[in-house]
Amino acid sequence: MEFEKELSVRETGIEGLKVVELSVHGDPRGWFKENWQRAKMVALGIPDLRVVQNNVSFNARRGVTRGVHAEPWDKFVSVAAGSVFGAWVDLRQGSATYGRVYTCTLDPSRAIYVPRGVGNSFQALEDGTAYTYLVDAHWSAELRGTYTFVNLADPALGIGWPIPLSEATLSEADRHHPMLADVVPMAPRRTLVTGCDGQLGRAVRALAEERGVSGTFDFCDIDAFDFSDPAQYGRYDWDLYGAVINCGAYTAVDRAETPGGRAAAWRANATGPALLARTCAEHGITLVHVSSDYVFDGAREVHDEEEPLSPLSVYGQSKAAGDLAVAGCPRHYILRSSWVMGDGRNFARTMAALSDRVADPGDPLGRVAVVDDQLGRPTFTRDMAAAILHLLGSRAPYGTYDCTGSGRVASWAEVAREVFDLRNGNGDAVAPVSTAEYYAGAEGPVAPRPAHSALDLSRLEATGFSMPDWEQSLGEYVRGLA
């Protein structure tokens, strides 16, 4: 054991597996070390381990050998007494280093961070060896069923055990684990998508299926899981999940101004996200939440992520409250959208139908009034779904990201004119009007709208993802309508 060395972290060639050189202070009485020091270790590149359980393994005799076990949690393994030879094997499905082996000796001055799905095996090199590991998930029967094992004697691994396995002490189970060629790799943590029947939820499902990853996704809508109801959270073993993509929301902007609508909007847009945020924080889950341009008053021509919230409407207020709740979850992505269009009822689909009516000689509709003093850019759900999977897959910095189509800023009337032209070449049938004129004869309450809804996309682009030009996406969308 080496005393008084500086705390440091080094890579191993297996993604996420990191050796930690600990500073141990010794004298004739013995030694002392900071075995886990969150602030210092995170600063050196160790993930921020959310410790929920501490386990200790005691090995009475030299030669006791355990493994190779891949477990469904991250862990920090260190030695309390004695020393061990350790062997780690990447058993993660789809990993670029699948099957790679790393070995080293651990003693009280050297620890290791082991990511989920990397198998570990330890051989005691001294009598009375004890090692301890901190883990970020509670043991459960469901999680036990997701373990993956590989045989520690597999020649394909080529592990050079200091004490030959013929002389070591092994359990019968460890002797009979499968060879690497027969191992079932550990699948990634699951992703739960709420609001799966909405426009964005459908897009996320379609993209997951297209990319061949839907097998690790669970999809639910309010009929299966009402995330605004605390009593329903017991339906899930949350330790199985690595991410929740919340696509559920109350979006009836004008109806939210009524007493019943107000309560429904706050339940879906504020209470539900707050419960999801608390649950995700408790289980170390990454929460993806979709926000709206309505959290701003529209006074600025372009809104960035740092602008203070200033909602005008009940809907905007409920969405702003949801944003604040989600921001309290340590691992979160908030994506701000505007003028959402996808598979379902939306502005572009409505305009296409009106364009068809104008083009029909038997239909008396000749002109369609559309607001021209609200400016922004549409967000197409397929593009937003791609942005979500990019943020999760690239492990981009947590926080808020504006996420709309790129390109020029336009009015609703200009977007409508493009739809009309794409559909039937009759864009001149769109009649621009002011917001006040459009709603002059409305029955019931009308929610105030932000005049400017354009969002600054530079933070999202800095992660390596660029949203397509909305005019390109609009063309593809309209051409795809029946």
N, C-alpha and C positions, 0 to 999 in steps of 0.2 A: 504494500500500500504506500502510495506517495503522499507525503504531507506538504501542506502550505502551497500547493499549486493554485493557479488562478482558475476561477470558474470559466469554462469554455464549452462550446458545443461544436461537434463536427459531424459531417455527413457520412453516410455509409454506402452509398450507391443504390440503396433501396429507398424509393421516395417516401419521405416522412419518418423513416427510421433514423434516429439521431442519438449519438453517443454524447453523454454529458460528463465532463471531467469536473469533479467536485473538489472544493477546497476543504481539506480536513486538517484540523488543528490538533496536534498531539503533544503529549508530555509523558513523563513516567507514570502518571495516573491512568492514561488511556487516551481517548480522542473525542473530539466534538466536530460535528459538521451541520451545516444547513442542508438537510436532505432534499427539501423542496422549497424553493424560494421563487414565488410566482413572478414578482416584478422583474427580478434579474434574469430569470430563465426565459420569460417571454421576450424580453429585450434582445436576447441572444438567438431567438428563432424557434424556441419550443412553443408549440401551440398552447393557447390558454386553457389548460386542462381544468374542466369543471368536475372536481373530485367529489364523488358521492359515496365511495366505499374504499376501505383500506384493508388489504388482505396480506397475510404473512404465511410464508411457506418455510417450515423448519425441516432440515435434512440431518438426521441423526448421524449418518455415516458417510464418509468419503465414497464417492462413486454412485450415490443416488442420482438417477437421471430421469427427467420428466419431459415429455413433449413428443412430437412437435404439435402444439395446439394453437390454432388461430381463433381468436375470440372476438365477439361483436362489440368491442369497445376499445377506446384508446387507453393506454396505461403507461405509467412511469415506474420502472422497475429499478430498485436499488438494493444493495446488500447491507444488512445490519451486522452480520458476523460471518467470518470466514470468507470464502471466495467461490465463484462458480465460473465454469466455461459456458458461454451462451452461444446458441445457434439460432438464427432467425431466417425464415423463408417467406418470401412474398407469395401469398395464396389468394390475392385479390383478383376477382373477375375483371378482365379487361386491362389489368395493370401492365405498363410497358416493361416492368421488371419481374413479371410473374415467373416464379420458380427460382429466382436468384437467391443466393445464400450469403449471409454475412455472419462472421464469428468473431468473438473477442472474449476476453476474461473480464469479469466484473468483480470488484472488491468494494469496500466502503468508500473508496475515492473515485469510483467510476459507476455511473448509472446509465440507463438507456430509456429513451422514449419510443414506445412501440405503437404504431398506428393500427387501427382496426383492420383485421384481415391479414396482418403479418403474423405468421406462426412463430411461437417462441419455444425454445427448449433449453433446459439448464441442467448441467452436471456439477454436483458438489465436488469441490476439490479438497475440502477439509471436513473433518468431523465437526458436527455442530454448526453447520452453515445455515444461516437464515437470510432469506431475502423477502422484501416487502414490495407490494405494488399498489399504486393508487390507480383507481379506475373511474371512468366518467359515466358509468351506467350501473344500475343495480342488477344483480343476478336475478333472472326469472326463468321459469320453465320454457317460455316462448323463446327467449334469447338463447337458452341452452341448446335448443333445437337447431340453431343457426351456426354452431361451431363447425370448424373445418380442421381436419387433421391430415398429417402426412407422416409416413414412417421414418423415424430418425435413422434407420439403417439403410435407407434407399441409396444404392450406389450412384444414382443420378444426382443426388445432392452432394455427395463427396465430402461429408462432414468429417473432419479429422478429430474424433473424440480423444482427448488426452488419456482417458481411461477406456480401454477397449470395451465395447458394449457387452462382450462375452464375460467380462469381469464386473460389469456395473449392475446396479440394482434397478430393475424396471418393473412397472406394472404390466400385467397381462394385456390390458387394453392398449398400452403404448407399444407393445411388441407387435401388435396386429393391425396397426393403422395402415391405410392403403399407400401404395407407392404413388409418386408424383403423377405418373401417367393416368392414374385412376382417381385422382382427387377431384371432388366437386368444388370448384373455386367459391370463395365467399362473395356473395352478391353485395353490392353497395347498400347502404342504408336506404330505406324506402322513402318515397316522396308522396305526401298527401296533398291532393288538389281539392280545395273546397270550391263550391259554386261551379261545379264542372259542367252544368247544363247552360251556363251563360255564354256570351260571345267569346270572352277570353278563355274560359274553362274549356270550351270546345276546341279552341285553337291550340291550347297547351296539350290536350289529349292527341289531337291530330299530329302535332309536331313530334311528340314522344313516340307515337306509333311509327311515324315516318323514319325516325332515327333508330328504331329498334330498341328503345329503352323503356317502353311502356310496361314491361313486366315488373319493373321495380316501382311503379306508380300505383297509388290507390286514388280513385276518383269518387267524390261524393257531392251530393247537392243537399239542399236544406231538408229534403224529406228523409234523408238517411242520417244527416248530422247537422243539427242546428247549432252552429258554433256560438250563437249568442245565449245558449242555455247551459249554465254551468253543470247541470245534472247529466249532460250527455257526454262529458269528457271521459268518463269511465269506460266508454265503448272501445277505446284504443289503448294498446300498449305503446306509449309514446317513445319508449326506448328503442323501438324498431325504426324510428324515423330520423332522417337527417335533415329534411327540409319540409316545410309546409308552404304551398303556394296558395294564397288566399285570393281567389277570383270572385268570391261572393260579395255582393253589395246591393244596397237599395239605390236605384238610379232614377226613380220617378221624381224629377226635380220639382215640378210644380205641385204634385200631390204631397210632397214633403212639407208644403206650407199649410196643409190642413192638420187638424188635431191628430187624427189617426195616422196620417202619413208622417207627421213629426216623430211620433213614438216609434214607428216602424223604421224610419231612417236612422234614428239614434241607436236602436237595438242592433241593426245590421252593420252600420258603418262605424260605430264607436264601441258599444258593449262587446260585440263579437270579436273585433280585432284586439280589444284589451284582454279578453280571456285567452285568445290565441297567443298573444305576446307573453302573458304570464306563464302559460303552459310551455311554450317554446323556451323561455328563459330557464325554467326549472329543469328541463331535459336537454339543454344544450343544442336545441334545434335551430336551424336557420329559417327565419320567417320572411317570406316574400309577400309584400302587400301592395295593392294598386291604389294610388291616390288620383287626384283630379286637379285640373286647372281651377276648379271652383273654390279651392282653398285660398285663392287670391281675389282681390277686389278688381283686378284688371286695370289698375291705374297706370302701371308700368307697361311699356310696349312689349318687352320681353322679360320673362320671369326666370330667375335662376334658383338653385336649391337653397340659397341662403336668405332669400327674401322672407321677411316675417309673414306669418299667416294673417290673412285679413278677409275671411269669407263674408260674402254678402247675404247668402241664403241659408235656410235650414239645412238643405242638402250639403252645402259647402261647410257649414259649421260642424255637421256630424262627421264629414270626411276629415276635417282638420283635427277633430278630437281623436279619430282613429289613428291618424298619423302620429300624434303625440304619444299615444299609448304604445304603438309599435316601435317607436324610437327608443323606448325603454327596454326593449329586448336586445341583449348584447349582440346577437347575430341576426341582423335584419337588413333587408333591402326594401326600400320604398320606391316604387316607380310611379312617377307622375305622368298622367296621360291627358289627352284632350280630344274631344270629338271622336269617340271610339266607334269603329266600324268593323264588323266581322260577320260571323254566321248567326244571323238573328235580325230582329227589327232594329234598324238604324237609319240614319239620314240618307246615306247613299242608296240603300235599297228602296226607301220611300220615293226619292227623286227619280229613280229608274222607272218605278211604277207610274209616276205622274208623267214622265216623258212618254211612256207607252200610250197613256190616255190622250195626250196632246197629239200624238202621231196617228191616232185612230180617227178616221173621218167621221165615224158615227158617234164619237164622244164630244159633247159640247165644250169640254175644257180647252181653253185656248191659251191662257196665261197662268203662271204660278208665281205667287209672291214669295220672295225669300229675303231674309234679313241680310243687309249689307253693311251694318255698322258694328258687327262682332267679328273680330279678326283672330285667326289662329291657324293651326295645321291639324289635319286629321291624324288619328292613330289607328293603324290597322292591326287587328289582334294577332295575326300571324307574325307580323314584325315584332310586336311586343313579346309574344311567346318566345321568339328567338332570342330577344334581349334577356329575358329572364333566365333561360337555360345557359346563355353565355355567362351571366354574372355568377350563377351557381357553379358552372363548370370551371371557370377561370379563377374562382375564389377571389374575385375582385374585392377591394376594400368595402366593408359594410357601410351603409348610409343611404342617402336619398339620391335618386337619379331621375332627371327629366327624360321622358321617353315618348316622343311623338314622331311622326314622319318628319323627315328633313325637307329642305326646299324652301320655296318662297312662302311668305305669310299671305293668306287669302281670306276673304270674307265667306260666309256661308253661301251667299249668292254666287260667288265665283266658283265655289266647289260644285254647287248645283248646276251651273252652266256647263261645267266640264262633264258632269254625269249625263246631262241631256245630250250634249254633243256626241259623247261616246256611244250612247244608247241609240239615238235616232237622228243625230245631226240637227236637233232643234233647240240648241242653247238659247236662241233669241226669244224663246217662250218664257224664260226666267225674267221676272219683273223685280228688280231690287227695291226694297222698302226699308225704312228704319225699324228698329225694335219697337218703338212706341206705336208706329202705324200698324205693325204686324199684330200686336196684342191689344189693339184698341177695343176690339169687340169681344175679347175673351170672356168666357164665363168661368167663375171661380178664380182662386188666387194664381198669380203669375210670379214665379221666383225671379229675383233680380239676377242678371247674367253678367259676368265680367266682359267688358268691352274688348280687352286684349287678352288672348289666351296662349300666345306663342311662348314656348319654353326653350330655354338655352340647353343645347344638347352636348356641350363641350365636355362635361364630366363623364357622361356615358362613353363618348368617343375616346376619352383618355384611357378607358379600359380595353380598347381595341375593338370596339363594336360600333358600327355606323348604321343608323336607321336609314332605310331606303327613302328616296324622295317620294313624298306622298302622292304626287301626280302619277308616278310610275305604278305605285301600289293601287291607286284608284283605277287606273286603266286595267290592270289585271283583275281587280275585283269586279268591275262592271262587266267585263267580257266573260267572267265566270258565272254571272247570274243567269238563271233560266229565262 
